[in-house]
Amino acid sequence: MFSKVDVEEGLRCIERRFSELYRKFPPTEWTWTVCYSGGKDSTALLLFLMEFAKRKGFPFTALHEYTTVEIPAVEAHVEGVLRRLEKRGVEVEVLKPSKGFFNVMLERGYGFPAWNRRWCCRVFKYGLAKSWAKSLGRKTLTLLAIRGDETRRVHGFLKNGRNGSTAFPLIDVAEAWIWKFLEEACPWFEELKKLYSGGAGRLGCWTCTVVSEDPALKALDPQLYEMKARLVQARCLNLGVFMGLLNNYSKLRPDAFKGYDPHALEVVKDPSCKGKYCGTCRVRIWRFKGLCNG
């Protein structure tokens, strides 16, 4: 991975990665899929794949995994980009879960996610994508936007699985390169840049507590940021208080709680950890966030 921001050098590296994938996984035999979240990295990967697929003359699928707890501003941005893709003839697939984030949390007795207990990714991302790929009835190559400066998340460029393979074509570039490339190549660059307000380095679900701070949510939606902190506090301490807050907030901000349906709850459980991890896990940080009115 090179250190300086050299767009042309980065493009050559990514081109080599794509050419290798094209030889190993010919689109005539494999379904090519790119996971698009709306963030800067998946946007860069999507744009490069669009250009590469156009040159080579093969179709691909843009896959978006809907978690039911997207930051509303990010969700609106994603919907707009997906409409653009469809107008350009790109096949778009939006995977939606049968139950929303809070319904799953309550019925299974989950707490808010921590780094070593990211149940939300298993339920709303990996699980949905695997089921979808299996339903195609053919081999699938999935492209994920993980950069070279995120190598703690992956080991190598390619991962082969039972039902398909996963590749990381951005493994040779870093965050600074992504921004420079997008500034030059992304038609909706200014719109995307606005989402990274307040010094945000990433975009994620608004319920994410794996991160110790969420500057994007804080800048884009201060009210929802405060709701998040109060919900985390209540989830660890008192089920009744948590349910009261959840029901009130979902009425106040239905745009952020689209997947929550209190009438569909089959059972309501306390966190299985019963708060015993809160002294050591990163959720503890969110329990003691300073609140605007607290």
C-alpha positions as CSV (number, residue, x, y, z in Angstrom):
1,M,0.0,0.0,0.0
2,F,1.5,3.3,-1.1
3,S,1.5,6.3,1.3
4,K,1.2,9.3,-1.0
5,V,-2.1,10.3,-2.6
6,D,-1.5,9.3,-6.2
7,V,-4.7,8.7,-8.0
8,E,-3.2,7.2,-11.1
9,E,-1.0,4.7,-9.2
10,G,-4.0,3.6,-7.1
11,L,-6.1,3.1,-10.2
12,R,-3.4,0.9,-11.7
13,C,-3.3,-1.2,-8.5
14,I,-7.1,-1.6,-8.5
15,E,-7.1,-2.4,-12.2
16,R,-4.6,-5.2,-11.7
17,R,-6.8,-6.6,-8.9
18,F,-9.9,-6.5,-11.1
19,S,-8.1,-8.1,-14.0
20,E,-7.0,-10.9,-11.8
21,L,-10.5,-11.4,-10.6
22,Y,-11.8,-11.3,-14.2
23,R,-9.5,-14.2,-15.1
24,K,-10.2,-16.3,-12.0
25,F,-14.0,-15.6,-11.9
26,P,-15.3,-15.1,-15.4
27,P,-18.7,-13.3,-15.3
28,T,-20.1,-15.9,-17.7
29,E,-19.8,-18.4,-14.9
30,W,-19.9,-16.2,-11.8
31,T,-22.3,-13.6,-10.6
32,W,-20.4,-10.4,-9.7
33,T,-21.8,-8.5,-6.7
34,V,-20.6,-5.3,-5.0
35,C,-21.9,-4.5,-1.5
36,Y,-22.9,-0.9,-1.4
37,S,-23.5,0.8,1.9
38,G,-23.5,4.4,0.8
39,G,-20.2,5.3,2.4
40,K,-17.1,6.6,0.7
41,D,-15.3,3.2,0.3
42,S,-18.2,1.3,-1.2
43,T,-18.9,4.3,-3.4
44,A,-15.3,4.2,-4.8
45,L,-15.5,0.4,-5.3
46,L,-18.9,0.8,-7.0
47,L,-17.7,3.5,-9.4
48,F,-14.6,1.5,-10.4
49,L,-16.6,-1.6,-11.0
50,M,-19.1,0.3,-13.1
51,E,-16.3,1.5,-15.4
52,F,-14.6,-1.9,-15.5
53,A,-17.8,-3.9,-16.2
54,K,-18.7,-1.4,-19.0
55,R,-15.3,-1.9,-20.7
56,K,-15.5,-5.7,-20.4
57,G,-19.2,-5.9,-21.2
58,F,-20.7,-7.8,-18.3
59,P,-23.5,-7.2,-15.8
60,F,-23.2,-7.0,-12.1
61,T,-25.4,-6.6,-9.1
62,A,-25.2,-3.7,-6.6
63,L,-26.3,-5.2,-3.3
64,H,-27.5,-3.1,-0.3
65,E,-28.2,-4.7,3.0
66,Y,-30.9,-2.7,4.8
67,T,-30.5,-2.9,8.5
68,T,-33.6,-0.9,9.5
69,V,-31.4,1.4,11.6
70,E,-29.7,3.5,9.0
71,I,-29.0,7.2,9.8
72,P,-32.0,8.8,8.0
73,A,-29.8,11.2,6.0
74,V,-27.6,8.3,4.9
75,E,-30.6,6.2,4.0
76,A,-32.0,9.0,1.8
77,H,-28.6,9.3,0.1
78,V,-28.4,5.5,-0.6
79,E,-31.9,5.5,-2.0
80,G,-31.0,8.3,-4.4
81,V,-27.8,6.6,-5.6
82,L,-29.7,3.3,-6.1
83,R,-32.2,5.1,-8.3
84,R,-29.4,6.5,-10.3
85,L,-27.9,3.0,-10.8
86,E,-31.2,1.6,-11.9
87,K,-31.6,4.4,-14.5
88,R,-28.1,3.4,-15.8
89,G,-29.2,-0.2,-16.2
90,V,-27.4,-1.6,-13.1
91,E,-29.2,-4.4,-11.4
92,V,-30.0,-3.4,-7.8
93,E,-30.9,-5.7,-5.0
94,V,-31.9,-4.4,-1.6
95,L,-32.0,-7.1,1.1
96,K,-34.5,-6.5,3.9
97,P,-34.7,-8.6,7.1
98,S,-38.0,-10.1,8.3
99,K,-37.6,-8.3,11.7
100,G,-36.1,-5.0,12.6
101,F,-33.1,-4.3,14.8
102,F,-35.0,-3.7,18.0
103,N,-37.4,-6.6,17.6
104,V,-34.4,-9.0,17.2
105,M,-32.6,-7.4,20.1
106,L,-35.6,-7.8,22.5
107,E,-36.7,-11.3,21.4
108,R,-33.2,-12.8,21.5
109,G,-32.0,-11.0,24.6
110,Y,-29.2,-9.1,22.9
111,G,-27.6,-6.0,24.3
112,F,-26.2,-3.2,22.1
113,P,-23.4,-4.6,19.9
114,A,-19.7,-4.6,21.0
115,W,-16.7,-5.5,19.0
116,N,-16.7,-9.1,20.1
117,R,-20.5,-9.4,20.0
118,R,-21.5,-7.9,16.7
119,W,-24.8,-9.9,16.4
120,C,-26.2,-7.2,14.2
121,C,-23.7,-7.8,11.4
122,R,-24.4,-11.5,11.6
123,V,-28.2,-11.0,11.4
124,F,-28.5,-8.0,9.1
125,K,-25.5,-8.3,6.8
126,Y,-23.7,-11.6,6.5
127,G,-26.8,-13.7,7.0
128,L,-28.9,-11.9,4.5
129,A,-26.1,-11.8,1.9
130,K,-25.3,-15.5,2.2
131,S,-29.0,-16.5,1.9
132,W,-29.4,-14.3,-1.2
133,A,-26.3,-15.6,-2.8
134,K,-27.4,-19.2,-2.2
135,S,-30.8,-18.5,-3.7
136,L,-29.1,-17.6,-7.1
137,G,-28.2,-21.1,-7.8
138,R,-24.8,-20.2,-9.2
139,K,-21.4,-19.2,-7.9
140,T,-21.0,-15.6,-6.6
141,L,-18.1,-13.3,-6.4
142,T,-18.7,-10.6,-3.7
143,L,-16.7,-7.4,-3.7
144,L,-16.2,-5.7,-0.4
145,A,-14.8,-2.2,0.1
146,I,-12.0,-2.8,2.7
147,R,-9.0,-0.6,2.3
148,G,-5.3,-1.4,2.8
149,D,-5.2,0.7,6.0
150,E,-7.9,-1.6,7.4
151,T,-6.0,-4.8,7.1
152,R,-6.9,-5.8,10.7
153,R,-10.3,-6.6,9.2
154,V,-9.1,-9.0,6.5
155,H,-6.1,-11.2,5.8
156,G,-5.2,-11.1,2.1
157,F,-7.0,-10.0,-1.1
158,L,-9.2,-13.0,-1.7
159,K,-11.3,-15.3,0.5
160,N,-12.8,-18.5,-0.9
161,G,-15.9,-20.0,0.7
162,R,-18.2,-22.9,0.2
163,N,-20.8,-21.0,-1.8
164,G,-18.7,-18.3,-3.4
165,S,-15.7,-16.1,-3.0
166,T,-15.1,-12.6,-1.5
167,A,-12.5,-10.2,-2.8
168,F,-11.2,-6.9,-1.5
169,P,-10.0,-4.9,-4.5
170,L,-9.2,-1.7,-2.5
171,I,-6.6,-3.5,-0.4
172,D,-3.8,-1.5,-2.0
173,V,-5.1,2.0,-1.3
174,A,-5.7,4.1,1.8
175,E,-8.4,6.5,3.0
176,A,-6.7,9.6,1.6
177,W,-6.6,8.0,-1.8
178,I,-10.3,7.2,-1.6
179,W,-11.2,10.9,-1.0
180,K,-9.0,12.1,-3.8
181,F,-10.4,9.6,-6.2
182,L,-14.0,10.5,-5.3
183,E,-13.3,14.2,-5.7
184,E,-12.3,13.5,-9.3
185,A,-14.6,10.7,-10.3
186,C,-17.8,10.7,-8.2
187,P,-20.8,12.6,-9.7
188,W,-22.4,13.0,-6.3
189,F,-19.2,13.9,-4.4
190,E,-20.5,17.0,-2.7
191,E,-23.6,15.2,-1.5
192,L,-21.5,12.4,-0.1
193,K,-19.0,14.7,1.5
194,K,-21.7,16.4,3.5
195,L,-22.5,13.1,5.2
196,Y,-19.0,13.1,6.8
197,S,-19.7,16.1,8.9
198,G,-18.0,16.8,12.3
199,G,-14.8,15.0,11.4
200,A,-16.5,11.7,10.8
201,G,-14.3,9.0,9.3
202,R,-17.1,6.4,8.8
203,L,-20.8,6.0,8.4
204,G,-22.7,3.3,10.1
205,C,-26.0,2.3,11.6
206,W,-27.1,4.9,14.2
207,T,-27.4,2.1,16.8
208,C,-23.7,1.1,16.5
209,T,-21.9,1.0,19.8
210,V,-18.9,-0.8,18.5
211,V,-17.4,2.6,17.9
212,S,-16.5,4.7,20.9
213,E,-17.8,7.9,19.3
214,D,-20.1,8.6,16.4
215,P,-19.3,12.1,14.9
216,A,-21.4,11.5,11.8
217,L,-24.6,10.9,13.8
218,K,-23.7,13.7,16.3
219,A,-23.4,16.2,13.4
220,L,-26.2,14.9,11.1
221,D,-28.8,14.1,13.8
222,P,-28.1,15.4,17.3
223,Q,-31.5,14.4,18.5
224,L,-31.0,10.8,17.4
225,Y,-27.5,10.8,19.0
226,E,-29.0,11.7,22.4
227,M,-31.7,9.0,21.9
228,K,-29.0,6.5,21.3
229,A,-27.1,7.3,24.4
230,R,-30.3,7.1,26.6
231,L,-31.4,3.8,25.0
232,V,-28.0,2.3,25.7
233,Q,-28.1,3.3,29.3
234,A,-31.6,2.0,29.8
235,R,-30.9,-1.3,28.0
236,C,-28.2,-2.3,30.4
237,L,-30.1,-1.2,33.5
238,N,-33.8,-1.5,33.3
239,L,-36.1,-3.3,30.8
240,G,-39.2,-1.3,31.7
241,V,-37.4,2.0,31.2
242,F,-35.9,0.8,28.0
243,M,-39.3,-0.2,26.5
244,G,-40.8,3.1,27.6
245,L,-38.1,5.1,25.8
246,L,-38.1,2.9,22.8
247,N,-41.9,3.2,22.3
248,N,-41.8,7.0,22.8
249,Y,-38.8,7.6,20.5
250,S,-40.3,5.4,17.8
251,K,-43.4,7.6,17.7
252,L,-41.3,10.8,17.8
253,R,-38.9,9.7,15.1
254,P,-40.5,7.0,12.9
255,D,-38.0,7.7,10.2
256,A,-35.3,6.2,12.4
257,F,-37.2,3.3,13.8
258,K,-38.7,1.9,10.7
259,G,-38.1,-1.7,11.5
260,Y,-39.5,-1.5,15.1
261,D,-42.9,-3.1,15.5
262,P,-44.0,-3.5,19.2
263,H,-47.1,-5.4,18.2
264,A,-45.0,-8.1,16.5
265,L,-42.8,-8.9,19.5
266,E,-43.2,-12.5,20.4
267,V,-41.2,-12.1,23.7
268,V,-39.3,-9.4,25.5
269,K,-36.0,-10.3,27.2
270,D,-33.4,-8.6,29.3
271,P,-29.9,-8.7,27.8
272,S,-28.4,-12.1,28.1
273,C,-25.2,-10.6,29.6
274,K,-27.4,-9.0,32.3
275,G,-25.1,-6.0,32.3
276,K,-22.1,-8.0,33.5
277,Y,-19.9,-6.9,30.5
278,C,-20.6,-3.2,30.9
279,G,-17.5,-2.6,33.0
280,T,-15.2,-3.9,30.3
281,C,-16.9,-3.7,26.9
282,R,-17.1,-0.7,24.7
283,V,-20.8,-0.3,25.3
284,R,-19.8,1.1,28.7
285,I,-18.5,4.2,26.9
286,W,-21.9,4.9,25.5
287,R,-23.6,4.4,28.9
288,F,-21.7,7.5,30.2
289,K,-22.0,9.8,27.2
290,G,-22.7,13.4,28.2
291,L,-26.2,14.3,27.1
292,C,-27.6,17.6,25.9
293,N,-30.2,17.7,28.6
294,G,-28.8,15.3,31.1
